[in-house]
């Protein structure tokens, strides 16, 4: 999920997502705004502390809205971190971790992975086989993955299926997400658990224990049923290969 507070690609303030996501049937959300090395709207000329405060404001506003409206929706913090077009979802880190690592943008994939792990967090590669006009290649780094986003609601089916097959071949844990920027997005995704997730630490623990099931919902205007990604042939069996060069690290 991306918010107007920190992601340049979103036109929706974080508070506006609380009732909307609850009405769609979600019990929790993870705010994963683009970090400073991605499609961020945070000015680059500010002091590090101020940049971090602005970056975290989307999550904090969503948290405040859920609390003030007595919503049961659990609001959690994450980061979408970009390297060279390959983006990773960082879970289990927080504002303190960002403030304590003002040199994080200078670190390599493996150095970021080590820092995240030392803090008790995880790294999941988002939409690994995504192709867009602004991307020149596909970068894959299996050694820094705790899992792969096998379904992204903003990806074409064949790109999701390539990500799914990548996860199968590497025996990775799989996640799914909506990548929502504004209400009204036709397709959605998420993770289904047999118990409610009450914090990002619980999410990390459950994910690492292989407890979650990637799910998706097509065309919310006429359907409100989540289905398992693994049961949909279009999302699991590639109909074509990637058109961009795949670079392995």
C-alpha positions in Angstrom: 0.0 0.0 0.0 1.2 3.5 -0.9 0.1 6.8 0.6 0.1 10.4 -0.7 2.3 11.3 2.3 5.4 9.6 1.1 4.9 8.0 -2.4 4.8 10.1 -5.5 2.6 7.6 -7.3 -0.3 7.8 -4.7 -3.0 10.3 -4.7 -4.7 9.1 -1.5 -4.0 10.2 2.1 -3.4 7.3 4.5 -6.4 8.0 6.6 -8.7 7.4 3.6 -7.7 3.8 3.4 -8.9 2.6 6.8 -12.6 2.3 6.3 -12.1 1.3 2.6 -9.8 -1.6 3.4 -12.0 -2.8 6.3 -15.1 -2.7 4.0 -13.2 -5.0 1.5 -12.8 -7.6 4.2 -9.2 -7.0 5.4 -8.2 -7.4 9.0 -4.8 -5.8 8.6 -2.8 -3.7 6.2 0.9 -2.9 5.8 1.9 0.6 4.7 4.9 0.1 2.3 5.6 3.5 0.9 8.4 3.9 -1.6 11.6 4.8 0.1 14.0 7.6 -0.8 15.6 5.5 -3.5 12.3 4.8 -5.2 9.3 6.8 -6.3 9.3 9.0 -3.2 7.8 12.4 -2.8 10.0 13.3 0.2 12.4 16.2 -0.7 16.0 15.0 -0.9 17.5 18.3 0.5 16.0 17.9 4.0 18.0 16.6 7.0 17.9 12.8 7.4 15.7 13.0 10.6 13.2 15.2 8.9 13.0 13.0 5.8 12.4 10.0 8.0 9.6 11.8 9.9 7.9 12.7 6.7 8.3 9.2 5.3 6.7 7.6 8.3 3.8 10.0 8.5 1.6 8.0 6.1 1.8 5.0 8.4 1.3 7.2 11.5 -1.7 8.9 10.0 -3.3 5.6 9.1 -2.6 4.3 12.7 -4.2 7.4 14.2 -7.3 7.1 11.9 -7.8 3.4 12.9 -7.5 4.4 16.6 -9.8 7.4 16.5 -12.5 5.5 14.6 -12.2 2.4 16.8 -11.5 0.4 13.7 -10.5 -3.3 14.1 -8.1 -2.9 11.2 -4.5 -3.6 12.3 -2.1 -1.0 10.7 1.5 -2.1 10.3 4.7 -0.5 9.0 6.9 -1.6 6.1 9.2 -0.2 3.4 9.4 -0.7 -0.3 13.1 -0.4 -0.9 14.6 0.0 -4.4 18.0 -1.0 -5.6 18.3 -1.0 -9.4 14.7 -1.5 -10.4 14.5 -4.5 -8.1 12.4 -3.6 -5.1 12.1 -5.3 -1.7 9.5 -5.2 1.0 11.2 -4.7 4.3 9.1 -5.9 7.3 10.1 -5.8 11.0 12.1 -2.6 10.8 10.7 0.8 12.0 11.4 4.5 12.4 14.2 3.9 14.9 16.0 1.6 12.5 15.8 4.3 9.8 17.0 7.0 12.2 19.9 4.8 13.3 21.0 4.0 9.7 21.5 7.4 7.9 23.9 5.7 5.6 21.5 2.9 4.5 21.2 4.3 0.9 24.9 3.7 0.4 24.7 0.0 1.2 24.6 -2.9 -1.2 21.8 -5.4 -1.3 23.6 -7.8 1.0 24.5 -5.1 3.4 20.9 -3.9 3.7 19.8 -7.6 4.1 22.3 -8.0 6.9 21.1 -4.8 8.6 17.5 -5.8 8.3 18.2 -9.3 9.7 20.2 -8.0 12.6 17.2 -5.9 13.6 14.9 -8.9 13.4 13.3 -8.1 10.1 12.9 -9.7 6.7 13.3 -8.9 3.0 10.8 -10.1 0.4 11.3 -9.3 -3.3 8.3 -7.4 -4.6 7.0 -8.3 -8.1 10.3 -9.9 -9.2 9.4 -10.2 -12.9 7.7 -6.8 -13.3 8.3 -5.1 -16.6 7.5 -1.4 -17.1 8.7 1.3 -19.4 11.0 2.8 -16.7 12.8 -0.6 -16.2 15.7 -1.7 -18.3 16.2 -5.2 -16.9 15.0 -7.7 -14.3 17.4 -8.1 -11.3 17.2 -11.2 -9.1 19.2 -11.8 -6.0 18.1 -15.0 -4.3 20.7 -14.7 -1.6 18.9 -11.7 0.0 15.4 -13.1 -0.2 13.3 -14.3 2.7 10.5 -14.7 0.2 9.0 -13.6 -3.0 5.8 -11.6 -3.8 4.3 -14.3 -6.0 1.1 -12.2 -6.7 1.0 -8.5 -7.1 -2.5 -7.1 -8.0 -0.9 -4.4 -10.3 1.0 -6.9 -12.4 -0.2 -8.7 -15.6 -1.0 -12.4 -15.0 2.1 -13.7 -16.9 4.4 -11.5 -14.8 2.9 -12.9 -11.6 3.1 -16.4 -12.9 6.8 -15.9 -13.7 7.3 -14.7 -10.1 5.4 -17.7 -8.8 7.6 -20.1 -10.8 10.7 -18.4 -9.5 9.5 -18.9 -6.0 8.8 -22.6 -6.7 12.1 -23.2 -8.3 14.0 -21.5 -5.4 11.7 -23.0 -2.7 11.0 -19.5 -1.4 8.1 -18.5 0.9 5.5 -16.7 -1.1 3.5 -13.5 -0.3 0.8 -11.6 -2.2 -0.2 -8.0 -2.1 -2.5 -5.4 -3.5 0.1 -2.7 -4.2 -2.8 -0.3 -3.9 -2.3 3.4 -4.5 -5.9 4.7 -4.6 -9.4 3.3 -3.8 -11.2 1.7 -6.7 -8.4 -0.6 -7.9 -10.1 -3.5 -9.6 -8.0 -6.4 -8.3 -6.6 -6.9 -4.8 -4.3 -9.3 -3.0 -3.2 -10.3 0.4 -2.2 -13.0 2.9 -4.7 -15.3 4.6 -3.9 -16.7 8.0 -5.8 -19.0 10.4 -5.5 -16.5 13.1 -5.5 -12.7 13.3 -2.2 -10.9 12.9 -1.9 -8.1 15.5 1.5 -6.7 14.7 4.3 -6.6 12.1 6.4 -8.8 14.4 3.6 -11.4 14.4 3.4 -11.2 10.6 7.2 -11.7 10.3 7.0 -14.7 12.6 4.0 -16.3 10.9 5.5 -15.7 7.4 8.8 -17.3 8.3 6.9 -20.2 9.8 5.2 -20.7 6.4 1.8 -20.0 8.0 0.3 -17.6 5.4 -1.5 -18.3 2.2 -1.2 -15.9 -0.8 -4.7 -14.9 -2.0 -6.2 -12.6 -4.6 -9.6 -11.0 -5.4 -10.5 -10.1 -9.0 -12.9 -7.2 -10.0 -14.0 -5.9 -6.6 -17.0 -4.2 -8.3 -18.8 -7.6 -8.7 -16.8 -9.9 -6.4 -15.6 -9.9 -2.8 -14.2 -13.4 -2.5 -10.6 -14.1 -1.9 -9.1 -17.1 -3.7 -5.8 -18.9 -3.3 -3.2 -17.9 -5.8 -1.9 -21.5 -6.1 -5.3 -22.6 -7.5 -5.3 -20.2 -10.4 -3.6 -21.5 -13.6 -3.2 -18.0 -15.1 -1.2 -16.9 -12.0 1.0 -20.0 -11.7 1.7 -21.2 -15.2 3.6 -18.7 -17.4 2.2 -18.1 -20.9 5.4 -16.3 -22.0 8.8 -15.5 -20.8 10.3 -12.1 -19.8 11.0 -9.6 -22.5 13.7 -7.8 -20.5 17.1 -9.2 -19.7 17.3 -11.1 -16.5 20.4 -10.3 -14.4 21.3 -12.6 -11.5 23.3 -11.3 -8.6 
